Amino acid sequence: MRKLPQLREPDRFTGWLKQIAVRMSINRAVRRPLETVRSHDTFGVIASNTENPLDDILRTERADQVRGGLDRLRDLDRQTLVAFYFEGRSLKEMSDELESPIGTIKRRLHVARNRLRDELTHKHPVSCAG
């Protein structure tokens, strides 16, 4: 409602509001907010551990592979990925901190993700049986 004065054509309110909701949803999904800690009682049955030990081992192994891939990246790529994905910083926060335009931060994230993917696939290539 804070942006209501920006609406120039009142008969387009529905579409205008929908666009705001869509953009906010995309921003929230992209930012991936930090998870909140909840008591096990909050979720009741869901809190019960249904995973087997193999799932835990595989998750740990994948995390180790990602950490290793991050370690092999250049400092700027690693810092960019860690700030966005692990520390939950927004593009705006990163832009201010690094004194770079948001477009540059987006490009750095894109390039860093591709380099991390390359590190992970070159170390453990996926083979196709044929």
Phi and psi in degrees as GROMACS dihedral restraints (atoms count N, CA, C in turn):
[ dihedral_restraints ]
;  ai    aj    ak    al  type     phi  dphi    fc
    3     4     5     6     1   -63.0    20    10
    4     5     6     7     1   -28.5    20    10
    6     7     8     9     1   -94.2    20    10
    7     8     9    10     1     2.3    20    10
    9    10    11    12     1   -54.8    20    10
   10    11    12    13     1   -38.9    20    10
   12    13    14    15     1   -62.0    20    10
   13    14    15    16     1   -17.1    20    10
   15    16    17    18     1   -80.0    20    10
   16    17    18    19     1   -11.9    20    10
   18    19    20    21     1   -71.2    20    10
   19    20    21    22     1   116.7    20    10
   21    22    23    24     1   -89.1    20    10
   22    23    24    25     1   -31.5    20    10
   24    25    26    27     1  -121.6    20    10
   25    26    27    28     1    99.4    20    10
   27    28    29    30     1   -55.9    20    10
   28    29    30    31     1   -28.9    20    10
   30    31    32    33     1   -71.9    20    10
   31    32    33    34     1    -8.4    20    10
   33    34    35    36     1  -104.9    20    10
   34    35    36    37     1    20.3    20    10
   36    37    38    39     1   -55.6    20    10
   37    38    39    40     1   -45.2    20    10
   39    40    41    42     1   -60.2    20    10
   40    41    42    43     1   -50.2    20    10
   42    43    44    45     1   -65.3    20    10
   43    44    45    46     1   -36.9    20    10
   45    46    47    48     1   -63.7    20    10
   46    47    48    49     1   -46.7    20    10
   48    49    50    51     1   -65.4    20    10
   49    50    51    52     1   -38.7    20    10
   51    52    53    54     1   -62.3    20    10
   52    53    54    55     1   -43.8    20    10
   54    55    56    57     1   -61.3    20    10
   55    56    57    58     1   -40.6    20    10
   57    58    59    60     1   -62.2    20    10
   58    59    60    61     1   -45.5    20    10
   60    61    62    63     1   -63.4    20    10
   61    62    63    64     1   -41.7    20    10
   63    64    65    66     1   -63.5    20    10
   64    65    66    67     1   -47.3    20    10
   66    67    68    69     1   -62.9    20    10
   67    68    69    70     1   -41.1    20    10
   69    70    71    72     1   -65.8    20    10
   70    71    72    73     1   -37.6    20    10
   72    73    74    75     1   -64.9    20    10
   73    74    75    76     1   -43.0    20    10
   75    76    77    78     1   -63.5    20    10
   76    77    78    79     1   -45.5    20    10
   78    79    80    81     1   -59.4    20    10
   79    80    81    82     1   -42.7    20    10
   81    82    83    84     1   -66.9    20    10
   82    83    84    85     1   -40.4    20    10
   84    85    86    87     1   -67.4    20    10
   85    86    87    88     1   -39.6    20    10
   87    88    89    90     1   -69.7    20    10
   88    89    90    91     1   -38.8    20    10
   90    91    92    93     1   -71.2    20    10
   91    92    93    94     1   -28.1    20    10
   93    94    95    96     1    50.7    20    10
   94    95    96    97     1    79.2    20    10
   96    97    98    99     1   -61.7    20    10
   97    98    99   100     1   155.3    20    10
   99   100   101   102     1   -61.0    20    10
  100   101   102   103     1   143.6    20    10
  102   103   104   105     1   -72.1    20    10
  103   104   105   106     1   147.5    20    10
  105   106   107   108     1   -95.9    20    10
  106   107   108   109     1   148.9    20    10
  108   109   110   111     1   -87.4    20    10
  109   110   111   112     1   129.7    20    10
  111   112   113   114     1  -124.8    20    10
  112   113   114   115     1   154.0    20    10
  114   115   116   117     1   -69.2    20    10
  115   116   117   118     1   148.5    20    10
  117   118   119   120     1   -61.7    20    10
  118   119   120   121     1   -29.8    20    10
  120   121   122   123     1   -65.9    20    10
  121   122   123   124     1   -27.0    20    10
  123   124   125   126     1   -59.9    20    10
  124   125   126   127     1   -38.3    20    10
  126   127   128   129     1  -100.6    20    10
  127   128   129   130     1    -3.0    20    10
  129   130   131   132     1    55.3    20    10
  130   131   132   133     1  -117.1    20    10
  132   133   134   135     1   -63.1    20    10
  133   134   135   136     1   -34.9    20    10
  135   136   137   138     1   -60.9    20    10
  136   137   138   139     1   -30.0    20    10
  138   139   140   141     1   -69.1    20    10
  139   140   141   142     1   -16.9    20    10
  141   142   143   144     1   -67.1    20    10
  142   143   144   145     1   141.9    20    10
  144   145   146   147     1   -82.7    20    10
  145   146   147   148     1   110.5    20    10
  147   148   149   150     1  -106.7    20    10
  148   149   150   151     1     2.3    20    10
  150   151   152   153     1   -81.4    20    10
  151   152   153   154     1   153.0    20    10
  153   154   155   156     1   -98.7    20    10
  154   155   156   157     1   166.8    20    10
  156   157   158   159     1   -58.5    20    10
  157   158   159   160     1   -30.6    20    10
  159   160   161   162     1   -63.3    20    10
  160   161   162   163     1   -41.0    20    10
  162   163   164   165     1   -58.9    20    10
  163   164   165   166     1   -41.6    20    10
  165   166   167   168     1   -65.5    20    10
  166   167   168   169     1   -42.1    20    10
  168   169   170   171     1   -63.9    20    10
  169   170   171   172     1   -44.3    20    10
  171   172   173   174     1   -64.5    20    10
  172   173   174   175     1   -39.9    20    10
  174   175   176   177     1   -63.8    20    10
  175   176   177   178     1   -43.4    20    10
  177   178   179   180     1   -64.0    20    10
  178   179   180   181     1   -40.9    20    10
  180   181   182   183     1   -65.1    20    10
  181   182   183   184     1   -41.9    20    10
  183   184   185   186     1   -64.6    20    10
  184   185   186   187     1   -41.1    20    10
  186   187   188   189     1   -62.6    20    10
  187   188   189   190     1   -40.6    20    10
  189   190   191   192     1   -63.2    20    10
  190   191   192   193     1   -39.4    20    10
  192   193   194   195     1   -64.3    20    10
  193   194   195   196     1   -42.4    20    10
  195   196   197   198     1   -65.1    20    10
  196   197   198   199     1   -44.1    20    10
  198   199   200   201     1   -59.9    20    10
  199   200   201   202     1   -42.8    20    10
  201   202   203   204     1   -62.9    20    10
  202   203   204   205     1   -41.7    20    10
  204   205   206   207     1   -63.2    20    10
  205   206   207   208     1   -41.7    20    10
  207   208   209   210     1   -62.3    20    10
  208   209   210   211     1   -40.4    20    10
  210   211   212   213     1   -63.4    20    10
  211   212   213   214     1   -29.1    20    10
  213   214   215   216     1   -84.2    20    10
  214   215   216   217     1    -8.9    20    10
  216   217   218   219     1   -78.5    20    10
  217   218   219   220     1   161.7    20    10
  219   220   221   222     1   -67.2    20    10
  220   221   222   223     1   157.3    20    10
  222   223   224   225     1   -54.5    20    10
  223   224   225   226     1   -47.2    20    10
  225   226   227   228     1   -62.5    20    10
  226   227   228   229     1   -42.1    20    10
  228   229   230   231     1   -63.5    20    10
  229   230   231   232     1   -47.1    20    10
  231   232   233   234     1   -62.1    20    10
  232   233   234   235     1   -46.6    20    10
  234   235   236   237     1   -62.0    20    10
  235   236   237   238     1   -38.7    20    10
  237   238   239   240     1   -64.8    20    10
  238   239   240   241     1   -47.3    20    10
  240   241   242   243     1   -66.2    20    10
  241   242   243   244     1   -43.1    20    10
  243   244   245   246     1   -64.1    20    10
  244   245   246   247     1   -44.2    20    10
  246   247   248   249     1   -61.5    20    10
  247   248   249   250     1   -43.1    20    10
  249   250   251   252     1   -77.5    20    10
  250   251   252   253     1   -50.4    20    10
  252   253   254   255     1   -88.5    20    10
  253   254   255   256     1   -35.1    20    10
  255   256   257   258     1   -97.0    20    10
  256   257   258   259     1   -36.1    20    10
  258   259   260   261     1   -95.0    20    10
  259   260   261   262     1    -9.5    20    10
  261   262   263   264     1    70.3    20    10
  262   263   264   265     1    25.2    20    10
  264   265   266   267     1   -75.0    20    10
  265   266   267   268     1   145.5    20    10
  267   268   269   270     1   -80.7    20    10
  268   269   270   271     1   164.6    20    10
  270   271   272   273     1   -60.0    20    10
  271   272   273   274     1   -39.2    20    10
  273   274   275   276     1   -63.5    20    10
  274   275   276   277     1   -45.5    20    10
  276   277   278   279     1   -60.9    20    10
  277   278   279   280     1   -43.4    20    10
  279   280   281   282     1   -66.4    20    10
  280   281   282   283     1   -38.2    20    10
  282   283   284   285     1   -61.8    20    10
  283   284   285   286     1   -45.4    20    10
  285   286   287   288     1   -64.9    20    10
  286   287   288   289     1   -45.8    20    10
  288   289   290   291     1   -65.0    20    10
  289   290   291   292     1   -41.7    20    10
  291   292   293   294     1   -92.5    20    10
  292   293   294   295     1    -0.5    20    10
  294   295   296   297     1    52.4    20    10
  295   296   297   298     1    49.1    20    10
  297   298   299   300     1  -133.4    20    10
  298   299   300   301     1   150.9    20    10
  300   301   302   303     1   -63.3    20    10
  301   302   303   304     1   154.1    20    10
  303   304   305   306     1   -58.7    20    10
  304   305   306   307     1   -37.8    20    10
  306   307   308   309     1   -59.1    20    10
  307   308   309   310     1   -37.1    20    10
  309   310   311   312     1   -67.6    20    10
  310   311   312   313     1   -40.3    20    10
  312   313   314   315     1   -63.8    20    10
  313   314   315   316     1   -42.4    20    10
  315   316   317   318     1   -60.5    20    10
  316   317   318   319     1   -44.0    20    10
  318   319   320   321     1   -63.0    20    10
  319   320   321   322     1   -42.3    20    10
  321   322   323   324     1   -61.2    20    10
  322   323   324   325     1   -41.8    20    10
  324   325   326   327     1   -62.1    20    10
  325   326   327   328     1   -44.9    20    10
  327   328   329   330     1   -60.6    20    10
  328   329   330   331     1   -48.9    20    10
  330   331   332   333     1   -64.4    20    10
  331   332   333   334     1   -44.1    20    10
  333   334   335   336     1   -64.0    20    10
  334   335   336   337     1   -40.6    20    10
  336   337   338   339     1   -61.6    20    10
  337   338   339   340     1   -43.6    20    10
  339   340   341   342     1   -64.1    20    10
  340   341   342   343     1   -40.7    20    10
  342   343   344   345     1   -66.4    20    10
  343   344   345   346     1   -39.1    20    10
  345   346   347   348     1   -64.8    20    10
  346   347   348   349     1   -43.7    20    10
  348   349   350   351     1   -57.9    20    10
  349   350   351   352     1   -45.3    20    10
  351   352   353   354     1   -61.4    20    10
  352   353   354   355     1   -42.6    20    10
  354   355   356   357     1   -59.9    20    10
  355   356   357   358     1   -43.5    20    10
  357   358   359   360     1   -72.7    20    10
  358   359   360   361     1   -36.6    20    10
  360   361   362   363     1   -79.5    20    10
  361   362   363   364     1   -28.7    20    10
  363   364   365   366     1   -73.7    20    10
  364   365   366   367     1   -32.7    20    10
  366   367   368   369     1   -74.3    20    10
  367   368   369   370     1   -41.5    20    10
  369   370   371   372     1  -129.9    20    10
  370   371   372   373     1    75.4    20    10
  372   373   374   375     1   -64.5    20    10
  373   374   375   376     1   146.6    20    10
  375   376   377   378     1   -85.8    20    10
  376   377   378   379     1   125.6    20    10
  378   379   380   381     1  -106.0    20    10
  379   380   381   382     1   145.6    20    10
  381   382   383   384     1  -106.8    20    10
  382   383   384   385     1   129.4    20    10
  384   385   386   387     1   -77.9    20    10
  385   386   387   388     1   134.9    20    10
